[in-house]
Amino acid sequence: MDIDNSNQGPQAPITYVSAQEVSPKKPNKLILLIVGIFALCLLSMGVYIIVTSIKKPPTQSKTNVQPSVVASPTPLVRDIEDATLVYEHNGVVLSQGSQSTPLVLDPNGISPSYSSVLQKIAYVVYGSTRDNAVYVYDIETKQIEERKETVGDGTLRTVMWSPDGKYLATIASTSVIGSITIYEYPSGKEVASFRAFGAFPEISWDNDGNLIFRDPESVTPPRQYESGEGQGIAKISLPSGQKQILLRADAKHDYYLLGVTDTMVYYVPFDPNNPSETNSGSLSTCSQITISGQGSRSVDCKSVPNQQIINAVSSRLPSSLVGYFVSQCIPNPKNANWLLCSFYKYNESDSSTSTKIGLFTRNNPQAEVTHIVDGNNASW
């Protein structure tokens, strides 16, 4: 088919060139260098952005305890400068300093023990998934550590520091006999493990850090109460962990531990066929023996140091403590004139026990017990 080009106007001449004439020119070396450097910079920035955007795993740290304020009356230790007091009431409570407000450290904690040497509080938790562990709260760092300890018979119920803070004694128990284990702190090395008399064994430390306790002992014939065992008094020497029986139970004698001083152990001998004789509220005859187990002799119960204090406090109870008995009083380690006392009352209507703690000053014999709050297991 013919094409009519008559109306398209004059045509520009077409010029043909050879392949050599259209070959590209060689690039400038300087330009290539600049482009290369720019690309390398972009690549480096991209790598940096990718690397820094990757999240690092969180570091492990001790748990910070967040205390809550106790909705209770005025601070318990407002009149004692720099005093630190720990007790149990709906959890583990810390009251510190003359201007402090009591704080609940752990609402599930029980049986706290305070070491003034270490500034640490040890306690346990009962009746939860946190059973059978010791918790140690550091007052200075406000951190808490959980220490899983080997538990003997029963459930871990309480823990006690030695006076020098070098040992922790844990107490587990069934309904009759307790199991006590002593650990070095902070290594956790087990030093001694032994049985003690009672569901909640009473133990005392002497000034050398040795532990005195009621020792369950086999007797013939078996006792007609508790586990059938007699009650002796024994000592665990530290750091060796060796046991020494100070008073051995027999067919006619059991021994009730009253307390320990620098050099003496005070106790009450009683007839195993009449356990009611151990009622400390009607004691008339007591005995003492040296820490080494020598020189046993009878003494007037009023002369027993702790009993003297209990008698003095019992005579100065305010109306709010009518019907209560004094269970123990602990001198303040910095000012022995101040006593931290524990009180209890048995409520026959519902078979329950009420407990309170309060302060008493020995340098004012006319003063009554003051700063009374609900609580027990107090130490300072």
Summary of the structure (lengths in Angstrom):
residues: 380
radius of gyration: 38.3
end to end distance: 119.3
largest distance: 149.5
contacts: 1065
relative contact order: 0.09
helix: 13%
strand: 41%
